Amino acid sequence: MANEDLWRLSATELTTLTRGGDVSAEGAIQASINRMNAVNPALNAVVEDLSSEALERAQRLDKARAQGQEPGPLHGVPVTIKINIDQKGHATSNGVAALKDLIAPADAPVVENLQRAGAVVIGRTNTPEFSFRADTDNPLHGRTHNPWGRHISPGGSSGGAGAAVMAGIGALAHGNDIGGSLRFPAAANGAVTVKPGLGRVPAWNPSQTAERGLLAQLMSVQGLITRSAEDLHLSMPSLIAPDPRDPFHVPMPWRGAAPEGPIRVAFTKNTHGYDLHPEVEAALDFARDALRDAGYQVEAIEPPNVFDAGRTGYRALMGEIYALMKHDVDAAGSQTVRDIFSVYFQEFPPFADDELLQMMAKRTHYARQWSLFMEDYPLVLSPFLPQPFFKPDRDTEGAAGVHEVLGCAVYSYAMNFLGLPAASVPARLAELPKGPQPVNVQIAARRWREDLAVDACAAIEARAGRMCLPLWQKMSAGGSV
């Protein structure tokens, strides 16, 4: 493969070459930078270009390897970092103009872990204000566009990450998820991700001046968005390396014990009163059949009530946000985001006072129900959204818009409240009137078993193919943004 085409490789394919010495880290990084320069102006996915320091780091990696130093597992892999996470010397703006000069004094654990493994950061990706929308736009950096076209939102809040990695800007994209912010952009762009469970990835921002609320600590996790399931198996062991700055991190290996016999998968199409689009149903049927043919024992059975758990959890989170974050949104947010938060509080009426404490305590009740269920069914295959992904700015269109974007996404934020792993993988490319778009399904997993969810993603991907390939054909034919 010519050097200029190295950006097309998965992280797994690339490290085979870089670690073996067939391709230099500098060559791999330069190819990704060239791709970024070619496609990012139309996408606005990367909002801080780190090309110069990336090339300098790549040269240092090449020199160290030449001197006999063992290359890391991610040697020379280009990655992007979301702008709400600290990277030393760069602004942790979180999409907020008032924070544009908040320069990180040190790297967050996820940045340290990726770089320790040999990855090279080529840029920082866009997020909505306060990283709290399922779409990506802000007054500081502007709108991010989906590489499939402007008929689809890029998702949020890790929308820049999802658009970048699928367009070929870096093989791995860092993101985070408090209610779906890894899985929304994965679904929007046709990428693969796993929202890790509670305690799996160390998290902390050295620039922060106060601790986050308890529910934010329990529901928010760090992760990666990739173009292939195998890249999650390659990269997540590095991301989950322990860091003492996160006192609640659980130092467990990525791979758990091999299951005895076929893995039982609970399969549900229940959208809890929301209309199930035929293309989403077709994607679910495809994923079910792919898992069965791969040896999984897939059974149509309802898991514990995800609607009740999800709505309770998000109303509790809104109660915490109303108490701890509303002042900042009102003081530093745009009118657009203030209006959206007002509708959030209508869609998810915040619990307060004693009721908030009671609902926070009820989290254990829901988690216990799921824990018992997953003794028999370690995986749950379900919709992610009941409809194909929504258009840009849908959440600015009042109650109906927020209801379509977040209200129906109970399979998303329920997993955050429960603290369970949940993966997202494309199972279908839908040809819709406004243009083609991927349709992802969700696979939730037993606690600590992100690896099982990613294995299931790989089985589905083996039949569906990597969604980046038809996307790049579309982009090269001039059919992208």
N, C-alpha and C positions, 0 to 999 in steps of 0.2 A: 504493500500500500504506500502511495506517495505521502510524504510528510504533510502536505496540505490537506489530506483527507483524514488525518488522525483524529480530528474532532468527532468523526462518525463512530469511533469505537466506544464500546462500553468501558466502564472502569475495569472490569474483569479482563477484557481483551487487552486493554492498554497496559495494565500492570504486567501481563505476561511478557510484553515487549520491553517495558522500561526496567523491570527488575532483572530481566535477562541480559540487558545491555544492547538489545537490537535497536532500540529507539532511546534517544536521550530525553531526559526530563525537559530540557529546554525546547527540544523539538515538539514534544507533546503540548507544552504550554503555549508555544508560539502558534501552533495550529488552532488551538482553542481561542486564543486572542484574535487571530485573523477572522475566525467565524463570528466572534462577538462584534468585531468592527463591521462585519458585513450585514448582520441581521438585527443587531440591537437598536440601531436608530429607528427602525420601524416598530419595535416592540416596547422599548423603554422598560425592559425587564431589569437590566443592570443599571443602577443609578450612580454608582461610584466605580470608576474604572481603575483597577489596581495593576494594570499591565506591567508597569516599570518594576515595581517591587516583586511581582510574580516572576518575571524573567530573572531577576537577580537571585531570588530564592531557588529557582530551577537550576541556575548555574552552580550554586553552592551544593545542591543535591548531587549534581553530576560530578563535581569535584570530589565530594566525600565518597561517592561510589568508586570513583577511579582510584582512590587511596585505600580501598579495601573495606570501607564501612558497609555493613549489611544494610541494604535498602529496606525501607519500611513496607508494610503491606499495601500502602496507597502511594508508593513512590511515583512522583510525577503526575498524579491525577489532578486535573484542574477542577476546582470546586468554587462555589459561590456561597456567600454568607448573607443572611437576611439582616437588614439594617436595624433590627430591634435587639441585636445581640452584640455585646462588646467585642471589638477587635482593636487591639492597642493602637492608639494614634489616629483612630477614625471616629467619626460622629455616630453615636447611637441615637439617631433622630426619631426612630419609631414613626416616621412619616409626619412628624409634627414640626412646624416651622419654628416654634419656640425652643425646640431641642436641637436645632441644626448645629449648634456649637458645643454640644455635650460630647466631649472627646473622651474616649475610653482610656483609663489609665493602665489597663492590662487586658489580656485576652480572657474571654469566658472559657469555661472548661471544654465546651464542644469545639471551639476554635483551637485550643491547645491540643486536644486529642487528635483532631484531623491533621494538624501540622506535624505532630509527633510521629504520626503514621506515614508521613511523606507527602501528604496532599499539599497542593499549592492554591492559594486563594487568588482568583483572577478578578473578582469584582464582588460588590455588595448589591443585594437585590431589593426591589421595591416592596413596600407594604402599605396598606391603608393607614390613616391616622389612628394612632394608639393600637395598631394591629388588631382591630376589632370590627372588621367587616368581612363578608365572604366575597368581596370584590376588591380590586386594588386600584386606588386613586387617592391622591392627596395634593394639597396646595403646594407642598415643598418640591416634589419631584414630578408630579403629574400622573397621568394614567398609564398603566401597563396594558398592553394589548395581547390577546391570545394569538399564538402563531397560526391557529386554524382559521382565523378570520375575526373580523370585528362584530360578527353576529353572536359571539360567545364571550362572556366574561372570562378573564383568566383565573377567576377564583381568588380567594383570599383566606387568611391574610397573607399567606406565603405565595401570593400570585406572581411576584417577580421570579421567585425560585422555580415555580412550575413552568412558566413560560420560557425561562432561560434554558433549563435542562432539556426540555423537549425540542427547542429550536437548535440545540447543539452547542449551547454556550456552557461548557463544563460538563463533565460526566456525572457529577454529584452536586446536588443543591441542598443546602441546609435550610430548614424551616422549623416552625414550632406549631403547637396545636393545643388550644384550650377548649375548643368546641368543634373543631374540624379543619383547622388552618393548614394542616398537611394534606388532608384528604380532599378538601374542596378543590385546591389547585391541581391535585393529581387527577381528579375526576374531570375537571374542566379541560385539561390539556392532554389527557390520555397517558399520564405517567403512572408509576408504581410507587407506593409508599407504605410504610407501616407506622402508625401512631404507637409508640412504645407505651407500655404500661407504666404505672406509677413507680418511681424509684429506679428505673432502668438506665436513664441517661443523666449524668450529673449536670445540674443547672445552677447558674448564678451569674449575675452581671456585676463586675467590680465597680461600675459607675453608679450603681443604685445607692440611694441615701436612706431608704426605708425598706423593710421587708414587705413582700406582697401579702395580700390577704390569704387566709387559710385555704379557702376554696380555690383560689388561683394557684396556690402551691400544690394542691391535691389534683387539680384538673389539667394544668398546663405541662406539656412535655416537649422536649427537643427531638428532632429527627431529621431524616433525609428523604428527598424526592429523587427518584432515579428513572432511567429509561427501561430498566430490566430488573426482574426479581433477583437474579444472581448478583447484581451489584449491591443489593441490600445485605445479602449474606457475606459479601466481601467487606463491606464498609462498616456495618453496624458493630462488629466486635471492637473496632477501634473507637467508635463513638461512645460506647458504654464503659470505657476504661474509667476507673474510679478517680474522684477528685475530692480531697478533704473539705473543700469549700461548700460542698453539698452534703450536709450531715445525714441526710435521709436517703442517699444513694445506696442501692443494694448491689454489692459486688458479686454478681452471678455470671457464669459463662453464657455466651450467646446461645449455644446449642444445649438443649436439654436431653434427657434420656430418650433413646429411640422407643417409639410406641410399640406395644405388643399387638400385632394383628392390625387389620385395617382401621384407620381413623374414622370415627363416626362424626358426621357433619350434619348439624341441624339446618334444614333448608326452609326458609320462609319467604313468601312474597307479600306478606301482610304489610300494608302501608298505613294502617290505622286510620282509615277514613279518607285518605288522600287518593286521588285518581292515579292508577298505575299506567304509565304510558306503554304502548305496545313495544316500543324499542327497548325500554328498560326490562320489560318482561322477557323479551327475546334474549337480552344479555344475561339475565338470571338463568334462563333455561340452558343457554350455551355453557355458562360456568358450571352449572350442576352436572351436565353431561360430561364436560371435560374432567371434572373431579372423579366422577364414577369410572370413567374409562382409565383414569390413572390409578385406580385401586381404592379410592375412598368409598366409605359406606355412607351415602347421602340419603337422609330420610326427611320427608316433609313433616315437620313438627314445630310447634310454636315454642320459642324460648320464653323466659319470664317477661312480663309486660314491659317492653322497652319504652312505650309511650309514657307510661306513668313515671318510670325512672328518669327518662330524659327531660320531661317537662318539669318535674320536681327539681331536678338538678340545675336546670338552667334558670328557673325562677329563684333558686337559692343563690346562684352565681350573680344574678341581676341584683339581688338584695345586697350582696357584698359590694358589687360595683357601684350601686347607688350610694352606699355609705362611704366608700373609700375612693372612688374614682370620678364621680359625677362632677365634683368641683373642678378637677383638672380639665375634663372635657369641656365644661362650660367656659373655663378661663382661656384655654389654649386651642380648642378645636374650632374648625370652620363651622359655618352655619349648616353646611350639609351634614357633617357628622353629628352635630348637636341635634338636628332634626331626626336623624336615624336613631340615635340613642333614645329620643323621646318615644319613638315607635317601638323600639325594643322593650321599653318599660310597659307599653300597652300590650304587646304580644306576649310577654313573659312578666306578668305583674310581680314585682319584687316581694319576696318574703321579708319581713322585718321583725325586729324585737324577738320575743319568745318564739314566735313561729319560725323565724329564720334558724334559730338554734335547734329547734325540733327537726326541721327538714334537713339540716346538716347532719344531725344524728341519724336520721333515717337512711342516709347513704349506706350505712353498714347493713341495713335490712335488705336493700336492693342488691348489694354486692354479695351478700350471703346466698340469696336466691340464685344468682347467676353462678356462683361458685359451686353450689350443689348441682345445678343443671349441667355444668361443664365437666363434672365428674364422669358423666355419661357421654356428653357431646363436647369434645375439646375445641371444636370449631363451629361457628355459626355463619352460614352464607345468607346474606340478606341484600335488599336494595341499599344503596347509599342515599340517593334521592329518588323520589317516585317518578320524576320527570327528567328528561334530558336537561343538561345544564342551562342555566338562565342567561339572559342577555346582560350586557354591561349596564350598571346603574339601576338594575331592577329594584334594589333595596332602597332607592331614593323615592320610589313611587308609592309612598304611604304604607298603610297597613297591609294592603293586598300584596305589595312588593316584598315587604319583610316576611310576610307569611309564606310566600313562595320560596324565598331564599333560605330562611332559617326555621320558620314555623314547622315545616314538614320534615326537617332534617333530624328527626328524633334518633335515628340509628347512628347519627354522627355524635351529637353531644352526650347522649346516654353513655357512650363508652368512656368519655372523659370523666363523668361523674362516678362511674363504676371503677375507674382506674384500670380498665382492661385494654390489652393490645387490640388494635383494629387496623387491618390492611385494606388498601384500595388498589384494584387492578383493572385495566380495561378489558372488557369482554366482547365489545362490539364497536364497529364504526357505523354510526347511523347516518343514512342519507336523508336529511330533512330539508324542507322547502327553502330554508335560508342558507343551507350549505351543510357539508359533512361535519360531524362532531363525534368524539368518542363517548362511549357509555361505560362507566366503571361500576363494579359491584364491590361490596364490602365483605371482608372475612374477619370476624372477631375471633379471638383466641383465648384460651385459658390463661390465667395469670402466669407471668414469667415465660410464656411460650410464643413470643414473637416469631421464633424460628418456624413453628408449625404454620403460622399464618403466611409467612413468606414462601414456604414450601408449596402451599396451596396456590398462591399467586403464580408460582413458577409453572405449576401444572396447567393452569388456565392460559397463561401466556404461551406455553408450548403449542397450544392449539390456535390461539387467536393471533399470535405473532406480536412483535414489538410495534406499538402504535407510532413510533417515531418514523418508521420507514415510509408509510403512505404520507405522513405529514411532510417529510423532506421532499418527496416527489411533488407534492402540491406546492411547496414553497419554491422549488426550483423551476416549476412551470409558471411561476408568477401568480399563483393563486392564494398567497398568504396575505398578511396585513399590508 
